[in-house]
Amino acid sequence: MVGIASEGVPKPGEWPVDPQEDIPVSKDRVWIDGCFDFTHHGHAGAMLQARRLGQQLVVGVHSDQDILDNKGPTVMTLAERVSAVDACRWSTKSIPYAPYVTSLPWISHYGCQYVVHGDDITSDSAGEDCYRFVKAAGRFRVVKRTPGISTTDLVGRMLLCTKTHFIKSLARTLLGVEGPGSPDEQSKIALEMSQRIKEYASDETGLQPGALVLTWNGSTSIANTVSSVKSETYRTMVDGVRPRPGQRVVYVDGGFDLFSSGHIEFLRQVVKAEEALGRQNGWYDTFSAQTRATSEGTDYGPAYIVAGVHDDEVINHWKGVNYPIMNIFERGLCVLQCRYIHAVIFSAPFTPSKEYLTDFPFGTPHAVYHGPTAFMPLTYDPYVGAKDLGIYRQIGGHDFQNVNAGEIVQRILRSRQMFEERQRRKGEKAAGEDVVRRRELMEEEAAALGKERAASQSMNMNN
């Protein structure tokens, strides 16, 4: 299977994903392809625009070897990258091992009339346009590239340890009264950011309202422990679909930095756990499904999942160095585009206290889920409130449980020379030995601080 992309057109039985026989080409079926390396909101933006051009979106994902041969090393494995593509709300089907140079037989086999790509140029190892064949056939469509974010940008932040991407207050930034540039520039950026949040909150068609977007403006300490809660501390940023009759409201929270397969698999496991519970309670019985479809106009799942996303300042307080690598706006968009999420709360408190949970916009959640994590060094249990309420649930280990922002940074550092060459190809400033060593020292200091906090917590518990 690994050699598919370089061997030409597969025969029936050799295609990486069904169908094995050609299907009729349709203008309603659109193809997009790429590396999708530690998938960010720019990738999601391209998929959103492509999805709006048809009724189904087929996403080709290049193999690790093809990317290495044509562009440089990947940070994430093919399985991790496919996981991210599958989680995007606007993706209908992913096709692993898609050729690096987009192939007419491949897109025709999967029934796609058009190929969509951003307005930047992508070349193969020989310097030729990767889309030359589909362009010549008149089957190419261009969408705007999402500005301000790329895999190259993120790698640069990791290697150079910059913090200029941090957002002090998302609420003030979206009001146009904070951020870089002149007042006019701040206002323009605010409008663009608000519009992008609205677009990423759209449903699976990319055309109708989907996810609900809220901001939390409650009173917290730097560690984000809630000190007071009032209903007006929630503000609706984008109105969307709210919990439907019978749905259990489920809360998850986190930094979701470099949103990747570890986060995605956790969220998928939450959905599976709730579906299993729904199955036990008769949610999927024919009569129940027909009743929902009749009364609500459509059927829907048993859980309404709300994701709280923490501020940059909070994550940096606990993790140090220049984490988060993505700011809260970028991380929020990554969560918002995920098919497993129904609502997002920006600037959610680090500690979902009993007061916070009981004043939830939809009533006290039926469950608060947390997954396996070893990345955030804590001195206390943030989920005491949920445990006191009897609604805390734990998701166990899974295949991607060790994939987090820290692991991704370490992958970059371990293969620094290859990634620096990739940066140079993109015209980005490379990190010297001293810069990389500084990053390593900062990571070591942050790890030591985490151990000190853990030891302090243990002593306090023993006393």
VENLIN-V686167 format. One record per residue. NEAR is the number of other ideal C-beta (glycine too) atoms within 12 Angstrom. D_LAST is the distance of its C-alpha to the last C-alpha in Angstrom with 1 decimal. Layout:
BEGIN
near:NEAR d_last:D_LAST
near:NEAR d_last:D_LAST
END
This chain:
BEGIN
near:17 d_last:58.3
near:16 d_last:57.0
near:15 d_last:60.5
near:30 d_last:61.7
near:35 d_last:61.6
near:23 d_last:63.8
near:17 d_last:66.3
near:15 d_last:67.9
near:19 d_last:68.3
near:29 d_last:66.6
near:14 d_last:68.7
near:12 d_last:67.9
near:12 d_last:65.0
near:19 d_last:63.6
near:27 d_last:62.3
near:30 d_last:58.5
near:26 d_last:58.1
near:16 d_last:60.5
near:18 d_last:63.2
near:15 d_last:65.1
near:15 d_last:68.5
near:20 d_last:69.4
near:20 d_last:68.9
near:15 d_last:71.2
near:24 d_last:70.3
near:19 d_last:69.3
near:17 d_last:68.9
near:20 d_last:66.0
near:31 d_last:64.1
near:42 d_last:62.6
near:47 d_last:61.3
near:51 d_last:58.8
near:46 d_last:57.4
near:46 d_last:55.1
near:43 d_last:52.2
near:43 d_last:49.5
near:39 d_last:47.0
near:45 d_last:43.4
near:47 d_last:45.1
near:45 d_last:44.8
near:41 d_last:46.3
near:36 d_last:49.6
near:43 d_last:50.2
near:42 d_last:49.5
near:38 d_last:51.9
near:43 d_last:54.6
near:51 d_last:54.1
near:39 d_last:54.2
near:32 d_last:57.5
near:39 d_last:58.9
near:40 d_last:58.0
near:28 d_last:59.8
near:31 d_last:63.0
near:30 d_last:63.1
near:22 d_last:61.7
near:30 d_last:59.9
near:41 d_last:58.2
near:42 d_last:58.2
near:42 d_last:55.9
near:48 d_last:56.8
near:43 d_last:54.0
near:43 d_last:55.2
near:34 d_last:54.1
near:29 d_last:51.9
near:23 d_last:54.9
near:35 d_last:57.2
near:35 d_last:54.8
near:24 d_last:54.4
near:20 d_last:58.2
near:29 d_last:58.9
near:31 d_last:56.0
near:29 d_last:53.3
near:30 d_last:50.1
near:36 d_last:48.0
near:43 d_last:44.3
near:37 d_last:43.9
near:29 d_last:45.6
near:34 d_last:48.4
near:24 d_last:46.2
near:37 d_last:43.6
near:41 d_last:46.4
near:38 d_last:48.1
near:36 d_last:44.9
near:45 d_last:44.7
near:44 d_last:48.4
near:32 d_last:48.2
near:38 d_last:45.4
near:44 d_last:47.6
near:33 d_last:49.0
near:42 d_last:52.5
near:38 d_last:52.8
near:31 d_last:55.0
near:32 d_last:55.0
near:34 d_last:53.8
near:41 d_last:56.1
near:34 d_last:54.5
near:33 d_last:56.7
near:43 d_last:58.9
near:40 d_last:61.3
near:34 d_last:60.3
near:33 d_last:63.9
near:40 d_last:64.2
near:35 d_last:66.8
near:28 d_last:69.3
near:23 d_last:69.5
near:35 d_last:65.7
near:38 d_last:65.6
near:26 d_last:68.7
near:33 d_last:67.4
near:40 d_last:64.5
near:28 d_last:66.9
near:44 d_last:66.0
near:29 d_last:68.8
near:34 d_last:66.9
near:46 d_last:64.3
near:39 d_last:62.1
near:34 d_last:60.6
near:30 d_last:59.4
near:17 d_last:61.9
near:21 d_last:60.7
near:16 d_last:62.5
near:33 d_last:61.0
near:18 d_last:62.8
near:24 d_last:62.8
near:19 d_last:62.9
near:12 d_last:66.6
near:13 d_last:66.1
near:17 d_last:67.7
near:20 d_last:66.7
near:34 d_last:64.5
near:37 d_last:66.2
near:23 d_last:69.8
near:23 d_last:71.0
near:34 d_last:69.7
near:22 d_last:71.0
near:13 d_last:74.4
near:20 d_last:74.4
near:13 d_last:73.6
near:27 d_last:70.4
near:32 d_last:67.9
near:28 d_last:66.2
near:22 d_last:64.2
near:27 d_last:61.1
near:20 d_last:59.4
near:21 d_last:56.6
near:31 d_last:53.2
near:17 d_last:52.9
near:22 d_last:49.9
near:35 d_last:48.1
near:31 d_last:48.9
near:39 d_last:47.3
near:31 d_last:48.6
near:29 d_last:46.9
near:43 d_last:43.5
near:42 d_last:43.9
near:31 d_last:44.9
near:38 d_last:41.7
near:45 d_last:39.7
near:36 d_last:41.7
near:30 d_last:42.1
near:29 d_last:38.6
near:23 d_last:40.1
near:21 d_last:38.4
near:16 d_last:41.7
near:30 d_last:41.4
near:30 d_last:38.3
near:35 d_last:39.0
near:23 d_last:37.2
near:24 d_last:38.2
near:41 d_last:40.0
near:29 d_last:41.2
near:20 d_last:42.8
near:34 d_last:44.2
near:34 d_last:45.9
near:22 d_last:47.4
near:24 d_last:48.9
near:17 d_last:47.4
near:22 d_last:45.0
near:30 d_last:45.4
near:18 d_last:47.8
near:15 d_last:51.4
near:11 d_last:53.6
near:15 d_last:53.3
near:12 d_last:56.0
near:16 d_last:54.2
near:21 d_last:50.9
near:20 d_last:52.7
near:17 d_last:54.4
near:28 d_last:51.2
near:29 d_last:49.6
near:18 d_last:52.5
near:22 d_last:52.4
near:39 d_last:48.7
near:27 d_last:49.1
near:19 d_last:52.0
near:35 d_last:50.3
near:40 d_last:47.4
near:27 d_last:50.0
near:34 d_last:51.8
near:43 d_last:48.8
near:39 d_last:48.0
near:32 d_last:51.4
near:26 d_last:51.8
near:27 d_last:52.9
near:20 d_last:56.4
near:34 d_last:55.2
near:18 d_last:57.5
near:18 d_last:55.9
near:23 d_last:52.7
near:33 d_last:49.7
near:39 d_last:46.0
near:35 d_last:44.7
near:45 d_last:43.0
near:37 d_last:40.7
near:36 d_last:38.7
near:41 d_last:35.5
near:29 d_last:35.6
near:34 d_last:32.6
near:19 d_last:30.3
near:28 d_last:27.3
near:17 d_last:25.1
near:17 d_last:25.6
near:25 d_last:22.9
near:35 d_last:25.0
near:28 d_last:22.7
near:31 d_last:25.3
near:18 d_last:25.5
near:18 d_last:28.8
near:27 d_last:31.3
near:16 d_last:35.0
near:19 d_last:37.7
near:15 d_last:39.6
near:26 d_last:36.8
near:29 d_last:38.4
near:24 d_last:41.7
near:24 d_last:44.2
near:33 d_last:45.3
near:31 d_last:47.5
near:18 d_last:48.4
near:27 d_last:48.6
near:26 d_last:48.5
near:24 d_last:45.9
near:28 d_last:44.5
near:23 d_last:47.4
near:17 d_last:47.9
near:23 d_last:45.7
near:32 d_last:43.5
near:35 d_last:39.7
near:30 d_last:37.9
near:43 d_last:35.3
near:44 d_last:32.9
near:48 d_last:31.7
near:48 d_last:30.5
near:46 d_last:29.9
near:43 d_last:31.3
near:45 d_last:34.1
near:46 d_last:34.9
near:45 d_last:38.0
near:49 d_last:38.4
near:48 d_last:39.2
near:38 d_last:39.4
near:39 d_last:35.6
near:46 d_last:35.4
near:44 d_last:38.7
near:34 d_last:37.9
near:43 d_last:34.7
near:43 d_last:36.8
near:30 d_last:39.6
near:32 d_last:37.2
near:42 d_last:36.1
near:31 d_last:39.8
near:23 d_last:40.4
near:30 d_last:37.6
near:34 d_last:39.0
near:24 d_last:42.6
near:18 d_last:41.6
near:24 d_last:40.3
near:28 d_last:43.4
near:18 d_last:45.5
near:13 d_last:44.0
near:18 d_last:44.7
near:16 d_last:48.3
near:27 d_last:48.0
near:20 d_last:50.5
near:16 d_last:53.0
near:12 d_last:56.5
near:12 d_last:56.9
near:22 d_last:53.5
near:22 d_last:54.3
near:14 d_last:57.8
near:17 d_last:56.6
near:25 d_last:54.2
near:15 d_last:57.0
near:13 d_last:59.4
near:15 d_last:57.3
near:19 d_last:55.6
near:10 d_last:58.3
near:16 d_last:56.1
near:23 d_last:53.6
near:28 d_last:50.0
near:30 d_last:46.7
near:36 d_last:44.2
near:37 d_last:41.3
near:37 d_last:41.2
near:42 d_last:38.6
near:46 d_last:37.2
near:43 d_last:35.5
near:47 d_last:33.3
near:46 d_last:33.6
near:44 d_last:31.3
near:41 d_last:32.6
near:35 d_last:33.1
near:27 d_last:30.9
near:38 d_last:27.9
near:42 d_last:28.4
near:32 d_last:29.0
near:29 d_last:25.8
near:35 d_last:23.8
near:35 d_last:26.2
near:28 d_last:28.0
near:35 d_last:31.4
near:32 d_last:34.0
near:41 d_last:32.5
near:44 d_last:33.8
near:46 d_last:37.1
near:41 d_last:38.7
near:44 d_last:38.3
near:44 d_last:37.5
near:42 d_last:41.2
near:44 d_last:41.8
near:46 d_last:38.8
near:50 d_last:39.7
near:45 d_last:43.3
near:47 d_last:42.1
near:49 d_last:40.1
near:47 d_last:43.0
near:48 d_last:45.6
near:47 d_last:43.7
near:30 d_last:45.4
near:38 d_last:42.2
near:45 d_last:41.3
near:42 d_last:42.9
near:44 d_last:41.1
near:46 d_last:39.1
near:45 d_last:36.9
near:45 d_last:36.9
near:42 d_last:34.0
near:45 d_last:31.7
near:41 d_last:28.2
near:38 d_last:25.6
near:34 d_last:23.4
near:45 d_last:25.7
near:35 d_last:24.1
near:27 d_last:25.3
near:27 d_last:27.6
near:41 d_last:29.1
near:39 d_last:29.8
near:23 d_last:31.3
near:25 d_last:33.5
near:39 d_last:34.7
near:32 d_last:38.5
near:27 d_last:39.4
near:20 d_last:37.1
near:25 d_last:33.6
near:40 d_last:33.7
near:32 d_last:34.2
near:35 d_last:31.8
near:42 d_last:29.5
near:40 d_last:29.6
near:31 d_last:27.5
near:34 d_last:28.6
near:23 d_last:27.3
near:33 d_last:26.2
near:18 d_last:24.7
near:36 d_last:26.3
near:38 d_last:23.9
near:27 d_last:20.6
near:29 d_last:18.1
near:25 d_last:14.7
near:23 d_last:14.6
near:20 d_last:16.8
near:33 d_last:20.0
near:33 d_last:21.4
near:23 d_last:19.2
near:32 d_last:22.2
near:34 d_last:24.6
near:20 d_last:22.4
near:18 d_last:22.2
near:25 d_last:26.0
near:16 d_last:26.5
near:28 d_last:28.4
near:26 d_last:26.3
near:29 d_last:28.2
near:21 d_last:27.5
near:30 d_last:30.4
near:17 d_last:30.3
near:16 d_last:31.5
near:24 d_last:35.0
near:19 d_last:37.6
near:31 d_last:36.6
near:23 d_last:32.8
near:24 d_last:32.5
near:38 d_last:35.0
near:37 d_last:33.3
near:40 d_last:34.0
near:35 d_last:32.2
near:31 d_last:34.2
near:41 d_last:37.4
near:38 d_last:36.9
near:24 d_last:36.4
near:28 d_last:39.6
near:41 d_last:41.4
near:32 d_last:40.1
near:17 d_last:41.0
near:23 d_last:44.5
near:29 d_last:44.9
near:20 d_last:48.5
near:23 d_last:49.8
near:35 d_last:48.1
near:29 d_last:49.4
near:19 d_last:52.8
near:32 d_last:52.3
near:31 d_last:51.3
near:19 d_last:54.4
near:20 d_last:56.6
near:23 d_last:55.3
near:11 d_last:56.0
near:24 d_last:52.4
near:18 d_last:51.1
near:24 d_last:49.6
near:30 d_last:46.4
near:15 d_last:46.9
near:15 d_last:44.9
near:13 d_last:43.1
near:24 d_last:42.1
near:26 d_last:40.8
near:17 d_last:39.0
near:21 d_last:37.3
near:34 d_last:36.2
near:25 d_last:34.8
near:18 d_last:32.9
near:26 d_last:31.5
near:29 d_last:30.4
near:18 d_last:28.7
near:18 d_last:26.9
near:30 d_last:25.8
near:23 d_last:24.5
near:16 d_last:22.6
near:23 d_last:21.0
near:26 d_last:20.1
near:17 d_last:18.3
near:17 d_last:16.4
near:24 d_last:15.3
near:21 d_last:14.3
near:16 d_last:12.3
near:18 d_last:10.6
near:18 d_last:9.9
near:15 d_last:8.7
near:12 d_last:6.1
near:13 d_last:5.1
near:12 d_last:5.5
near:8 d_last:3.8
near:7 d_last:0.0
END
